[in-house]
Amino acid sequence: MTMRVYLGLSLDELTTLAGGGTVTPAEAFVAASVDEEDELAALETAGETGVVAAAAELDDPDGPVTLADVASLHVDLDGSGDLAWFATQEIAAVIELVTA
């Protein structure tokens, strides 16, 4: 059964995904319910564990992840804790943002 999980990704993991590779993040965060507030809490927690938070659809929350599994990328651009949304097609721009 596919589930939405939230992942904190390092720059190396993000670069690997952009290059077509597979990563296995240290931890996947699953929302307590499908309630929007619980989803946001899981996303924010993931954002605290990496330079980028990713929302992904996975069969196994502890399994490998490809860019095709990722629904969106989220970055704290100004240190406020608010996460900006990016489509996976914008992964090169996200990498530039987090390395600037």
Backbone as a printed PyTorch tensor [residue, N CA C, xyz], in Angstrom:
tensor([[[  0.8400,  -1.1810,   0.0000],
         [  0.0000,   0.0000,   0.0000],
         [  0.8880,   1.2500,   0.0000]],

        [[  0.6560,   2.1250,  -0.9370],
         [  1.4390,   3.3510,  -1.0450],
         [  0.9810,   4.3500,   0.0070]],

        [[  1.9700,   5.0260,   0.6150],
         [  1.6550,   6.0350,   1.6260],
         [  2.5070,   7.2710,   1.3990]],

        [[  1.9950,   8.4010,   1.8390],
         [  2.7390,   9.6570,   1.7680],
         [  3.6800,   9.7090,   2.9630]],

        [[  4.9610,   9.9220,   2.6820],
         [  5.9580,  10.0830,   3.7310],
         [  6.7300,  11.3650,   3.4670]],

        [[  7.3600,  11.8620,   4.4960],
         [  8.1320,  13.0970,   4.4150],
         [  9.5590,  12.7760,   4.8100]],

        [[ 10.4950,  13.2440,   3.9920],
         [ 11.8940,  12.8990,   4.1490],
         [ 12.7370,  14.1610,   4.2600]],

        [[ 13.6760,  14.1580,   5.1770],
         [ 14.6770,  15.2120,   5.2240],
         [ 15.8560,  14.7390,   4.4010]],

        [[ 16.2120,  15.4840,   3.3580],
         [ 17.2810,  15.0670,   2.4600],
         [ 18.5050,  15.9600,   2.6130]],

        [[ 19.6790,  15.3370,   2.5700],
         [ 20.9320,  16.0810,   2.5630],
         [ 21.2050,  16.5720,   1.1420]],

        [[ 22.1660,  17.4440,   0.9950],
         [ 22.5500,  17.9150,  -0.3290],
         [ 23.0420,  16.7530,  -1.1870]],

        [[ 23.8170,  15.8410,  -0.5990],
         [ 24.3010,  14.6710,  -1.3460],
         [ 23.1380,  13.8130,  -1.8420]],

        [[ 22.1360,  13.5900,  -0.9860],
         [ 20.9680,  12.7980,  -1.3940],
         [ 20.1840,  13.5020,  -2.5020]],

        [[ 20.0440,  14.7990,  -2.3750],
         [ 19.3360,  15.5800,  -3.3810],
         [ 20.0640,  15.4970,  -4.7280]],

        [[ 21.3790,  15.6140,  -4.6940],
         [ 22.1870,  15.5270,  -5.9110],
         [ 22.0880,  14.1410,  -6.5330]],

        [[ 22.0710,  13.1160,  -5.7020],
         [ 21.9240,  11.7470,  -6.2020],
         [ 20.5870,  11.5710,  -6.9040]],

        [[ 19.5230,  12.0710,  -6.3110],
         [ 18.2040,  11.9870,  -6.9380],
         [ 18.1880,  12.7320,  -8.2700]],

        [[ 18.7930,  13.9180,  -8.2940],
         [ 18.8180,  14.7160,  -9.5240],
         [ 19.5570,  13.9850, -10.6420]],

        [[ 20.5370,  13.1780, -10.2690],
         [ 21.3070,  12.4250, -11.2500],
         [ 20.6740,  11.1060, -11.6460]],

        [[ 19.4700,  10.8420, -11.1550],
         [ 18.7740,   9.6120, -11.5080],
         [ 19.0410,   8.4490, -10.5740]],

        [[ 19.7260,   8.7160,  -9.4630],
         [ 20.0550,   7.6580,  -8.5200],
         [ 18.9680,   7.3970,  -7.4960]],

        [[ 19.2790,   6.4930,  -6.6060],
         [ 18.3740,   6.0770,  -5.5350],
         [ 19.0190,   6.3900,  -4.1910]],

        [[ 18.2300,   6.8580,  -3.2530],
         [ 18.7200,   7.1230,  -1.8970],
         [ 17.8280,   6.3970,  -0.8890]],

        [[ 18.3780,   6.1540,   0.2700],
         [ 17.6070,   5.6070,   1.3840],
         [ 17.8290,   6.5360,   2.5770]],

        [[ 16.9410,   7.5300,   2.7380],
         [ 17.0990,   8.4900,   3.8360],
         [ 17.0800,   7.7960,   5.1950]],

        [[ 17.7210,   8.4510,   6.1600],
         [ 17.8360,   7.8790,   7.4940],
         [ 16.4880,   7.6490,   8.1550]],

        [[ 15.5430,   8.5530,   7.9110],
         [ 14.2450,   8.4480,   8.5840],
         [ 13.1390,   9.0020,   7.7050]],

        [[ 12.0120,   8.3380,   7.7220],
         [ 10.8190,   8.8090,   7.0240],
         [  9.7890,   9.1970,   8.0710]],

        [[  9.1630,  10.3300,   7.8820],
         [  8.1540,  10.8150,   8.8140],
         [  6.7830,  10.6290,   8.1890]],

        [[  5.8820,  10.0170,   8.9360],
         [  4.5310,   9.7420,   8.4690],
         [  3.5750,  10.5640,   9.3330]],

        [[  2.6360,  11.2350,   8.7060],
         [  1.6670,  12.0400,   9.4470],
         [  0.8070,  11.1530,  10.3340]],

        [[  0.3960,  11.6860,  11.4740],
         [ -0.4380,  10.9420,  12.4170],
         [ -1.8140,  10.6260,  11.8380]],

        [[ -2.2650,  11.4560,  10.8770],
         [ -3.5440,  11.2400,  10.2110],
         [ -3.4870,  11.9380,   8.8520]],

        [[ -4.5660,  11.8860,   8.1020],
         [ -4.6140,  12.5900,   6.8230],
         [ -5.0390,  14.0500,   6.9910]],

        [[ -5.2090,  14.4770,   8.2260],
         [ -5.5400,  15.8630,   8.5210],
         [ -4.4040,  16.7670,   8.0460]],

        [[ -4.7600,  17.8900,   7.4510],
         [ -3.7770,  18.8200,   6.8980],
         [ -2.7550,  19.2790,   7.9320]],

        [[ -3.1800,  19.4980,   9.1700],
         [ -2.2590,  19.9360,  10.2190],
         [ -1.2460,  18.8430,  10.5590]],

        [[ -1.6720,  17.5840,  10.5730],
         [ -0.7530,  16.4840,  10.8400],
         [  0.2360,  16.3140,   9.6880]],

        [[ -0.2540,  16.4940,   8.4530],
         [  0.6300,  16.4180,   7.2870],
         [  1.6900,  17.5150,   7.3700]],

        [[  1.2850,  18.7270,   7.7090],
         [  2.2190,  19.8390,   7.8250],
         [  3.2310,  19.5810,   8.9400]],

        [[  2.7970,  19.0490,  10.0500],
         [  3.7150,  18.7540,  11.1550],
         [  4.7850,  17.7470,  10.7290]],

        [[  4.3900,  16.7190,   9.9910],
         [  5.3590,  15.7280,   9.5100],
         [  6.3260,  16.3570,   8.5160]],

        [[  5.8190,  17.2080,   7.6350],
         [  6.6670,  17.9000,   6.6640],
         [  7.6680,  18.8070,   7.3730]],

        [[  7.2060,  19.5590,   8.3540],
         [  8.0920,  20.4660,   9.0870],
         [  9.1580,  19.6930,   9.8570]],

        [[  8.7930,  18.5610,  10.4310],
         [  9.7670,  17.7320,  11.1350],
         [ 10.8330,  17.2310,  10.1660]],

        [[ 10.4130,  16.7830,   8.9950],
         [ 11.3680,  16.3390,   7.9770],
         [ 12.2850,  17.4910,   7.5740]],

        [[ 11.7140,  18.6840,   7.4690],
         [ 12.5030,  19.8520,   7.0990],
         [ 13.5860,  20.1890,   8.1040]],

        [[ 13.3890,  19.8050,   9.3480],
         [ 14.3820,  20.0510,  10.3920],
         [ 15.5380,  19.0610,  10.3380]],

        [[ 15.3860,  17.9940,   9.5680],
         [ 16.4070,  16.9400,   9.5380],
         [ 17.2580,  16.9450,   8.2730]],

        [[ 16.9920,  17.8590,   7.3610],
         [ 17.7730,  17.9250,   6.1310],
         [ 17.7370,  19.3190,   5.5410]],

        [[ 18.5100,  19.5350,   4.4720],
         [ 18.5050,  20.8460,   3.8260],
         [ 17.2490,  21.0300,   2.9870]],

        [[ 16.6180,  19.9130,   2.6400],
         [ 15.3900,  19.9120,   1.8500],
         [ 14.4580,  18.8720,   2.4400]],

        [[ 13.1710,  19.1850,   2.4830],
         [ 12.1670,  18.1870,   2.8460],
         [ 11.5020,  17.7320,   1.5560]],

        [[ 11.2530,  16.4480,   1.4600],
         [ 10.5810,  15.9010,   0.2840],
         [  9.3400,  15.1560,   0.7190]],

        [[  8.2690,  15.3430,  -0.0340],
         [  7.0590,  14.5400,   0.1450],
         [  7.1370,  13.4430,  -0.9080]],

        [[  6.9960,  12.2010,  -0.4750],
         [  7.1310,  11.0830,  -1.4070],
         [  6.0210,  10.0670,  -1.1910]],

        [[  5.7240,   9.3450,  -2.2390],
         [  4.7420,   8.2580,  -2.2000],
         [  5.5130,   6.9440,  -2.2610]],

        [[  5.5000,   6.2000,  -1.1480],
         [  6.2950,   4.9750,  -1.0630],
         [  5.4610,   3.8020,  -0.5740]],

        [[  5.8260,   2.6080,  -1.0230],
         [  5.2240,   1.3850,  -0.4900],
         [  5.8420,   1.0350,   0.8500]],

        [[  7.1450,   1.3000,   0.9820],
         [  7.8940,   1.0010,   2.2030],
         [  8.5440,   2.2950,   2.6760]],

        [[  8.1030,   2.8530,   3.8010],
         [  8.6600,   4.1270,   4.2450],
         [ 10.1470,   4.0660,   4.5740]],

        [[ 10.6810,   2.8710,   4.7560],
         [ 12.1020,   2.7120,   5.0560],
         [ 12.8940,   2.2720,   3.8310]],

        [[ 12.2320,   2.1980,   2.6950],
         [ 12.8780,   1.6920,   1.4920],
         [ 13.5520,   2.7670,   0.6670]],

        [[ 14.1070,   2.3720,  -0.4550],
         [ 14.8000,   3.3100,  -1.3400],
         [ 13.8300,   4.2810,  -2.0140]],

        [[ 14.3740,   5.4360,  -2.3770],
         [ 13.5830,   6.5060,  -2.9820],
         [ 14.2670,   6.9600,  -4.2720]],

        [[ 13.4700,   7.1360,  -5.3220],
         [ 13.9440,   7.7490,  -6.5570],
         [ 13.2040,   9.0600,  -6.7450]],

        [[ 13.6550,   9.8700,  -7.6730],
         [ 12.9750,  11.1340,  -7.9300],
         [ 11.5450,  10.8980,  -8.3970]],

        [[ 11.3050,   9.7880,  -9.0720],
         [  9.9430,   9.4700,  -9.5310],
         [  8.9850,   9.2520,  -8.3590]],

        [[  9.5080,   8.8770,  -7.1910],
         [  8.6820,   8.6730,  -5.9960],
         [  8.3200,   9.9890,  -5.3120]],

        [[  9.0820,  11.0320,  -5.5970],
         [  8.9290,  12.3110,  -4.9050],
         [  7.8170,  13.1220,  -5.5580]],

        [[  6.9160,  13.6330,  -4.7220],
         [  5.8060,  14.4620,  -5.2060],
         [  6.1810,  15.9370,  -5.2240]],

        [[  6.9830,  16.3630,  -4.2340],
         [  7.3680,  17.7700,  -4.1430],
         [  8.5730,  17.9250,  -3.2350]],

        [[  9.2370,  19.0620,  -3.3980],
         [ 10.3970,  19.4230,  -2.5810],
         [ 10.0620,  20.7000,  -1.8300]],

        [[ 10.5930,  20.8360,  -0.6180],
         [ 10.2570,  21.9790,   0.2320],
         [ 11.5270,  22.5110,   0.8840]],

        [[ 11.7220,  23.8400,   0.8060],
         [ 12.9510,  24.4660,   1.2910],
         [ 12.6090,  25.6650,   2.1570]],

        [[ 13.3200,  25.7860,   3.2730],
         [ 13.2120,  26.9730,   4.1250],
         [ 14.1800,  28.0080,   3.5400]],

        [[ 13.6650,  28.9380,   2.7760],
         [ 14.5160,  29.8850,   2.0500],
         [ 15.0900,  30.9970,   2.9080]],

        [[ 14.4110,  31.3390,   4.0020],
         [ 14.8400,  32.5130,   4.7660],
         [ 15.0720,  32.2390,   6.2550]],

        [[ 15.1070,  30.9710,   6.6360],
         [ 15.3510,  30.6360,   8.0360],
         [ 14.1510,  30.8320,   8.9390]],

        [[ 12.9830,  31.1120,   8.3640],
         [ 11.7820,  31.3640,   9.1590],
         [ 11.0670,  30.0840,   9.5910]],

        [[ 11.4230,  28.9670,   8.9580],
         [ 10.7010,  27.7230,   9.2210],
         [  9.5800,  27.4770,   8.2250]],

        [[  9.2170,  28.5140,   7.4700],
         [  8.2030,  28.3590,   6.4260],
         [  8.8540,  27.6850,   5.2240]],

        [[  8.2380,  26.6290,   4.7370],
         [  8.8190,  25.8570,   3.6480],
         [  8.1990,  26.2400,   2.3160]],

        [[  9.0410,  26.6560,   1.3760],
         [  8.5960,  26.9710,   0.0210],
         [  8.4710,  25.6720,  -0.7690]],

        [[  7.4410,  25.5980,  -1.6150],
         [  7.1350,  24.3960,  -2.3990],
         [  7.8200,  24.4760,  -3.7580]],

        [[  8.4070,  23.3510,  -4.1940],
         [  9.0030,  23.2420,  -5.5180],
         [  8.5820,  21.9260,  -6.1450]],

        [[  8.3200,  21.9590,  -7.4410],
         [  8.0440,  20.7300,  -8.1880],
         [  9.3560,  19.9700,  -8.3940]],

        [[  9.2590,  18.6860,  -8.6030],
         [ 10.4720,  17.8890,  -8.7990],
         [ 11.2330,  18.3220, -10.0480]],

        [[ 10.5430,  18.8880, -11.0240],
         [ 11.2100,  19.3760, -12.2320],
         [ 12.1370,  20.5580, -11.9250]],

        [[ 11.9880,  21.1470, -10.7540],
         [ 12.8140,  22.2920, -10.3430],
         [ 13.9860,  21.8690,  -9.4660]],

        [[ 14.3490,  20.5880,  -9.4790],
         [ 15.3720,  20.0860,  -8.5690],
         [ 16.7170,  20.7830,  -8.7650]],

        [[ 17.0810,  21.1230,  -9.9990],
         [ 18.3540,  21.8370, -10.2300],
         [ 18.3290,  23.2030,  -9.5520]],

        [[ 17.2130,  23.9040,  -9.6320],
         [ 17.0840,  25.2050,  -8.9740],
         [ 17.1330,  25.0510,  -7.4550]],

        [[ 16.5270,  23.9860,  -6.9320],
         [ 16.5670,  23.7330,  -5.4830],
         [ 18.0040,  23.4950,  -5.0400]],

        [[ 18.7510,  22.7120,  -5.7960],
         [ 20.1590,  22.4570,  -5.4570],
         [ 20.9310,  23.7830,  -5.4360]],

        [[ 20.6920,  24.6350,  -6.4220],
         [ 21.3620,  25.9410,  -6.4470],
         [ 20.9930,  26.7680,  -5.2190]],

        [[ 19.7240,  26.7500,  -4.8270],
         [ 19.2820,  27.5090,  -3.6650],
         [ 19.9610,  27.0600,  -2.3820]],

        [[ 20.0830,  25.7620,  -2.1890],
         [ 20.6360,  25.2750,  -0.9170],
         [ 22.1570,  25.3000,  -0.8960]],

        [[ 22.7770,  25.5080,  -2.0380],
         [ 24.2510,  25.6150,  -2.0610],
         [ 24.7130,  27.0660,  -2.1090]],

        [[ 23.7880,  28.0110,  -2.2980],
         [ 24.1550,  29.4310,  -2.4030],
         [ 24.5250,  30.0090,  -1.0490]]])
